[in-house]
Amino acid sequence: MSPIVCWTTSHKYAPRFDDKQSPRSKVWGPNPGVEGSTSEARPGHAPATSGIRNPCFGVRALDFGLRTSDFGPADFLCRTSDFGLSSMADSIKDELQAWLEFYHELGVAEFYRREPSHALAESEIRNSDSRLPSAPPARPQASDSRLRTSHPGLSVAPPVPALNLFDAPSAPRTGPETLEQIRQDIGDCRRCKLAPTRHNIVFGQGNPHAELVFVGEGPGADEDEQGLPFVGRAGKLLNRMMQTVGLKREDVYICNVVKCRPPENRTPEKDEVEACSPFLYRQIEAIKPRLVCCLGAPAVRTVLGVKEGITKIRGRFYDFGATKALATVHPAYVLRNPREEKILREDFEKIRDFLNQR
């Protein structure tokens, strides 16, 4: 590695050397090349040369290999001549030598050569451009339609899926998205803090062309174990409610707001819902049901954006894009409050009546 010297004048104070002084005896004085310089001492400030004005066009000394301890007066003259600097004025050479000794006394022993920063940056940009795809595929835009309740005076904005900048862009679609494609996109999901404690991702189950979609809160212990939605006690009650109105489980589609079980069956937190709900919206879009039934307050908040208590809005139908949505209580709520089963039965009768309309 060959040494070379290059400094940039940037400060108004510089060491001044008298002709009779050794380069080691430095007297702080004004830098005649910088406006406003004075002879006031500035302890602690790194000086800049007075006679050298960036001989290497802005490239810093660190951009070249340099070992200060290697330079004596004779070596300095010899090595600078190797780089075409022998034509430099003697006064500049003297100052360069003084600077080398100055930094050597400070303990700065070596500098290492590297490519100029601007050239390196341009090279990296060219290399990265060659590896980038020509254009990422566009993501689907959220609908501008609004949700309207059948009860006048209430309107809510549709939820907008959160986009994760760390997700890889989806492959270009050749047709409507399928549930299989959405499941592949989820993969072995690690998008939120529920992932480390889960056993299985509970994506959903049922008819991919169902007229009715049930949306719950999240998987419980049984669902987490089997990887299927609503297979525990709440699922058995849901099956019984469907049977009372003539519905079969294989004819509907069942899924949840979050695909992984929250610890101790707690309510999903905001960041977990934001990470997982875009996949729910895509599932609904892929199925295109006539009716979405939101089971419980978390599903109502996520799908409809309604924050009112579930007991106040249950049984109401909302416009949800090109389909309808119904809010009702979660089967687990009925298990905790058996006398409220009639509420769930009434809402399921409304579901039956709606689906019978053609």
C-alpha positions as CSV (number, residue, x, y, z in Angstrom):
1,M,0.0,0.0,0.0
2,S,1.6,3.3,-1.1
3,P,1.3,6.3,1.1
4,I,0.2,9.7,-0.2
5,V,-0.7,13.0,1.5
6,C,-3.9,15.0,1.0
7,W,-5.4,17.7,3.3
8,T,-8.3,20.1,3.1
9,T,-8.2,23.6,4.5
10,S,-11.4,24.1,6.5
11,H,-10.6,26.0,9.7
12,K,-9.3,29.5,10.3
13,Y,-6.6,28.4,12.7
14,A,-3.4,26.7,11.6
15,P,0.0,26.0,13.0
16,R,2.5,28.6,11.8
17,F,6.2,27.7,11.4
18,D,9.0,30.2,11.3
19,D,11.9,29.5,8.9
20,K,14.3,29.0,11.8
21,Q,11.9,26.7,13.8
22,S,11.8,23.0,13.8
23,P,8.5,21.6,12.5
24,R,8.1,20.3,16.0
25,S,7.9,23.8,17.5
26,K,4.5,25.0,16.4
27,V,3.2,28.5,17.0
28,W,-0.6,29.0,16.6
29,G,-1.3,31.9,14.3
30,P,-3.8,33.2,11.8
31,N,-4.5,31.2,8.6
32,P,-3.8,33.8,5.9
33,G,-5.9,31.7,3.4
34,V,-9.1,31.9,5.5
35,E,-11.1,35.0,6.1
36,G,-11.5,36.1,9.7
37,S,-8.6,34.1,11.1
38,T,-6.8,35.6,14.1
39,S,-3.8,34.8,16.2
40,E,-6.0,33.8,19.1
41,A,-5.1,30.4,20.4
42,R,-7.8,27.7,20.0
43,P,-6.9,24.8,22.3
44,G,-8.7,21.6,21.4
45,H,-9.5,22.5,17.8
46,A,-7.9,20.5,15.0
47,P,-5.9,23.0,12.8
48,A,-5.9,23.2,9.0
49,T,-3.0,24.0,6.8
50,S,-2.5,27.6,5.7
51,G,-0.7,27.0,2.5
52,I,-2.4,23.9,1.1
53,R,-5.8,24.3,-0.5
54,N,-7.2,20.9,-1.1
55,P,-4.5,19.7,-3.6
56,C,-6.5,16.5,-4.2
57,F,-9.8,18.2,-5.1
58,G,-11.8,17.5,-2.0
59,V,-10.7,13.8,-1.3
60,R,-9.9,13.4,2.3
61,A,-6.6,12.2,3.7
62,L,-8.3,9.1,4.9
63,D,-9.0,8.2,1.3
64,F,-5.3,7.3,0.8
65,G,-2.9,5.0,2.5
66,L,-0.6,6.9,4.9
67,R,1.7,6.0,7.7
68,T,3.0,9.1,9.5
69,S,5.8,7.4,11.3
70,D,7.3,6.4,7.9
71,F,8.0,10.0,6.9
72,G,11.2,11.7,7.7
73,P,12.4,14.7,5.6
74,A,14.2,12.6,3.0
75,D,11.5,10.0,2.8
76,F,8.9,12.7,2.4
77,L,10.5,14.2,-0.6
78,C,11.1,10.9,-2.2
79,R,7.6,9.5,-1.7
80,T,5.8,12.6,-2.8
81,S,7.7,12.6,-6.0
82,D,6.3,9.1,-6.7
83,F,2.9,10.8,-7.0
84,G,3.9,13.7,-9.1
85,L,4.2,16.1,-6.2
86,S,7.9,16.8,-6.6
87,S,7.0,20.1,-8.3
88,M,5.3,21.3,-5.1
89,A,6.8,24.4,-3.6
90,D,9.3,23.9,-0.8
91,S,7.1,25.8,1.6
92,I,4.2,23.4,1.0
93,K,6.4,20.4,1.4
94,D,7.7,21.8,4.7
95,E,4.1,22.2,6.0
96,L,3.2,18.8,4.9
97,Q,6.1,17.4,6.8
98,A,5.1,19.4,9.8
99,W,1.6,18.1,9.6
100,L,2.7,14.5,9.4
101,E,4.9,15.0,12.5
102,F,2.0,16.8,14.3
103,Y,-0.4,13.9,13.8
104,H,2.3,11.4,14.7
105,E,2.7,13.2,18.0
106,L,-1.0,12.9,18.6
107,G,-0.8,9.2,18.2
108,V,-2.3,9.0,14.7
109,A,0.0,6.4,13.1
110,E,-1.7,5.1,10.0
111,F,-4.3,5.8,7.4
112,Y,-5.6,3.3,5.0
113,R,-6.3,3.7,1.3
114,R,-9.9,3.3,0.0
115,E,-11.7,4.4,-3.1
116,P,-13.1,8.0,-3.1
117,S,-16.6,8.0,-1.5
118,H,-18.3,9.4,-4.5
119,A,-16.9,6.8,-6.8
120,L,-17.8,4.0,-4.5
121,A,-21.3,5.3,-4.1
122,E,-21.8,5.5,-7.9
123,S,-20.5,1.9,-8.2
124,E,-22.8,0.6,-5.6
125,I,-25.8,2.3,-7.2
126,R,-25.0,0.8,-10.6
127,N,-24.6,-2.7,-9.1
128,S,-27.8,-2.4,-7.1
129,D,-29.8,-1.1,-10.0
130,S,-28.9,-4.1,-12.1
131,R,-30.3,-6.4,-9.4
132,L,-33.6,-4.6,-8.8
133,P,-36.8,-5.6,-10.6
134,S,-38.0,-3.2,-13.3
135,A,-41.1,-2.2,-11.3
136,P,-42.8,-3.7,-8.3
137,P,-46.4,-4.9,-8.8
138,A,-49.0,-2.5,-7.6
139,R,-51.0,-3.4,-4.6
140,P,-54.8,-3.3,-4.7
141,Q,-56.3,0.0,-3.6
142,A,-58.8,0.2,-0.8
143,S,-62.4,0.8,-1.9
144,D,-63.8,4.4,-1.6
145,S,-67.2,3.1,-0.8
146,R,-68.6,3.7,2.7
147,L,-70.4,1.4,5.1
148,R,-73.9,2.3,5.8
149,T,-76.1,0.8,8.6
150,S,-79.7,0.0,7.9
151,H,-80.5,2.2,10.9
152,P,-80.5,5.8,9.7
153,G,-78.1,8.3,11.2
154,L,-75.1,6.0,11.5
155,S,-72.3,5.6,9.0
156,V,-68.8,4.2,9.4
157,A,-65.8,4.3,7.2
158,P,-64.5,1.0,5.9
159,P,-61.2,-0.3,7.5
160,V,-58.1,0.2,5.4
161,P,-55.6,-2.6,5.4
162,A,-52.3,-1.7,6.8
163,L,-49.4,-2.1,4.5
164,N,-46.1,-3.6,5.8
165,L,-43.1,-2.1,4.0
166,F,-41.1,-5.1,5.0
167,D,-43.3,-7.5,3.1
168,A,-42.1,-8.7,-0.2
169,P,-44.2,-7.5,-3.1
170,S,-46.8,-10.0,-4.2
171,A,-46.4,-11.7,-7.6
172,P,-48.5,-10.2,-10.4
173,R,-51.9,-11.7,-10.5
174,T,-53.4,-13.2,-13.6
175,G,-57.0,-13.3,-12.1
176,P,-58.9,-13.1,-8.9
177,E,-56.9,-14.0,-5.8
178,T,-57.6,-17.4,-4.3
179,L,-57.5,-18.5,-0.6
180,E,-54.6,-20.8,-1.5
181,Q,-52.6,-17.8,-2.7
182,I,-53.3,-15.8,0.4
183,R,-52.3,-18.8,2.6
184,Q,-49.0,-19.1,0.7
185,D,-48.4,-15.3,1.2
186,I,-48.8,-15.7,4.9
187,G,-46.3,-18.5,5.0
188,D,-44.7,-19.2,8.4
189,C,-45.8,-15.8,9.6
190,R,-43.6,-13.8,12.0
191,R,-45.3,-10.5,11.5
192,C,-46.3,-9.9,15.1
193,K,-45.4,-11.0,18.7
194,L,-48.0,-13.8,18.7
195,A,-45.8,-16.0,16.5
196,P,-43.4,-17.3,19.2
197,T,-46.2,-18.7,21.4
198,R,-48.4,-20.3,18.8
199,H,-48.5,-23.9,17.8
200,N,-50.4,-23.6,14.5
201,I,-51.5,-20.8,12.2
202,V,-55.4,-21.0,12.0
203,F,-56.0,-19.6,8.6
204,G,-59.7,-20.6,8.1
205,Q,-61.9,-23.4,7.0
206,G,-65.0,-23.9,4.8
207,N,-66.4,-23.3,1.4
208,P,-64.2,-21.0,-0.6
209,H,-67.3,-19.7,-2.4
210,A,-69.6,-19.5,0.6
211,E,-72.5,-17.0,0.8
212,L,-71.8,-16.6,4.5
213,V,-68.5,-15.9,6.3
214,F,-68.2,-15.9,10.1
215,V,-65.4,-13.8,11.5
216,G,-64.3,-14.5,15.1
217,E,-61.8,-12.9,17.4
218,G,-58.9,-15.4,17.4
219,P,-58.0,-19.0,18.0
220,G,-58.3,-20.6,21.4
221,A,-56.4,-23.5,22.9
222,D,-58.2,-26.2,20.9
223,E,-57.9,-24.2,17.6
224,D,-54.2,-23.6,18.2
225,E,-53.7,-27.3,18.7
226,Q,-55.6,-28.5,15.6
227,G,-55.0,-25.5,13.3
228,L,-58.8,-25.2,12.6
229,P,-61.2,-22.4,13.7
230,F,-64.0,-22.8,16.1
231,V,-63.4,-26.4,17.2
232,G,-63.7,-25.9,20.9
233,R,-66.7,-25.3,23.1
234,A,-67.6,-22.0,21.3
235,G,-67.3,-23.9,18.0
236,K,-69.7,-26.5,19.1
237,L,-72.2,-23.8,20.1
238,L,-71.7,-22.2,16.7
239,N,-72.4,-25.5,15.0
240,R,-75.6,-25.9,17.0
241,M,-76.8,-22.4,16.1
242,M,-76.2,-23.0,12.4
243,Q,-78.2,-26.3,12.6
244,T,-81.2,-24.5,14.2
245,V,-81.5,-22.3,11.1
246,G,-80.7,-25.1,8.5
247,L,-77.1,-24.2,7.8
248,K,-74.2,-26.7,7.5
249,R,-70.7,-25.9,8.6
250,E,-69.3,-27.1,5.2
251,D,-71.4,-24.6,3.4
252,V,-70.0,-21.5,5.2
253,Y,-66.5,-20.1,5.7
254,I,-65.1,-19.5,9.2
255,C,-62.0,-17.5,10.1
256,N,-60.7,-15.0,12.7
257,V,-59.3,-11.5,13.0
258,V,-55.9,-12.9,14.0
259,K,-54.5,-16.2,12.8
260,C,-52.5,-17.1,16.0
261,R,-53.7,-17.6,19.5
262,P,-53.2,-14.7,21.9
263,P,-51.6,-15.9,25.2
264,E,-54.2,-16.9,27.8
265,N,-56.9,-16.2,25.2
266,R,-56.6,-12.4,25.8
267,T,-58.1,-9.9,23.4
268,P,-55.8,-9.3,20.4
269,E,-53.8,-6.1,20.7
270,K,-53.8,-3.2,18.2
271,D,-50.5,-4.1,16.6
272,E,-51.4,-7.7,16.2
273,V,-54.7,-6.8,14.5
274,E,-52.9,-4.4,12.2
275,A,-50.5,-7.1,11.2
276,C,-53.1,-9.8,10.5
277,S,-56.3,-8.0,9.4
278,P,-55.1,-7.3,5.8
279,F,-55.2,-11.1,5.3
280,L,-58.8,-11.2,6.6
281,Y,-59.9,-8.5,4.2
282,R,-58.2,-10.4,1.3
283,Q,-60.0,-13.6,2.4
284,I,-63.4,-11.8,2.3
285,E,-62.5,-10.3,-1.1
286,A,-61.5,-13.7,-2.5
287,I,-64.7,-15.4,-1.2
288,K,-67.1,-12.6,-2.1
289,P,-69.9,-13.7,0.3
290,R,-73.3,-12.2,0.5
291,L,-73.1,-11.8,4.2
292,V,-70.2,-11.4,6.7
293,C,-71.2,-12.2,10.3
294,C,-69.0,-10.5,12.9
295,L,-68.9,-12.6,16.1
296,G,-68.0,-10.3,19.0
297,A,-66.7,-6.8,19.6
298,P,-63.1,-7.3,18.2
299,A,-64.5,-8.6,14.9
300,V,-67.0,-5.7,14.7
301,R,-64.3,-3.1,15.3
302,T,-61.9,-4.7,12.8
303,V,-64.4,-5.4,10.0
304,L,-66.8,-2.5,10.4
305,G,-64.7,0.0,12.4
306,V,-67.7,0.4,14.9
307,K,-66.6,1.0,18.5
308,E,-70.1,0.9,20.1
309,G,-70.9,-1.9,22.5
310,I,-71.8,-5.2,20.8
311,T,-75.1,-5.4,22.8
312,K,-76.2,-2.1,21.3
313,I,-75.5,-2.8,17.7
314,R,-76.1,-6.6,17.5
315,G,-78.7,-7.6,14.9
316,R,-77.9,-4.7,12.7
317,F,-77.0,-5.1,9.0
318,Y,-74.3,-2.9,7.5
319,D,-73.2,-2.3,3.9
320,F,-69.7,-3.6,3.6
321,G,-68.4,-2.9,0.1
322,A,-70.5,-5.1,-2.3
323,T,-71.8,-7.3,0.5
324,K,-73.6,-7.0,3.8
325,A,-72.3,-7.4,7.4
326,L,-74.1,-8.4,10.6
327,A,-72.9,-7.8,14.1
328,T,-73.7,-10.3,16.8
329,V,-72.3,-11.6,20.1
330,H,-69.5,-14.2,20.2
331,P,-70.5,-17.8,21.2
332,A,-68.0,-17.6,24.1
333,Y,-70.1,-14.8,25.5
334,V,-73.1,-17.0,25.5
335,L,-71.2,-19.8,27.2
336,R,-70.3,-17.4,30.0
337,N,-73.9,-16.0,30.1
338,P,-76.2,-18.9,29.2
339,R,-79.4,-16.8,29.5
340,E,-78.2,-14.7,26.5
341,E,-78.4,-17.7,24.1
342,K,-81.8,-16.3,22.9
343,I,-79.9,-13.2,21.6
344,L,-77.6,-15.3,19.5
345,R,-80.6,-17.4,18.2
346,E,-82.5,-14.3,17.2
347,D,-79.5,-13.0,15.2
348,F,-79.1,-16.4,13.5
349,E,-82.7,-16.3,12.4
350,K,-82.0,-12.9,10.8
351,I,-79.1,-14.6,9.0
352,R,-81.4,-17.3,7.7
353,D,-84.0,-14.8,6.5
354,F,-81.4,-12.7,4.7
355,L,-79.9,-15.7,2.9
356,N,-83.3,-16.8,1.8
357,Q,-83.9,-13.5,0.0
358,R,-83.0,-13.8,-3.7
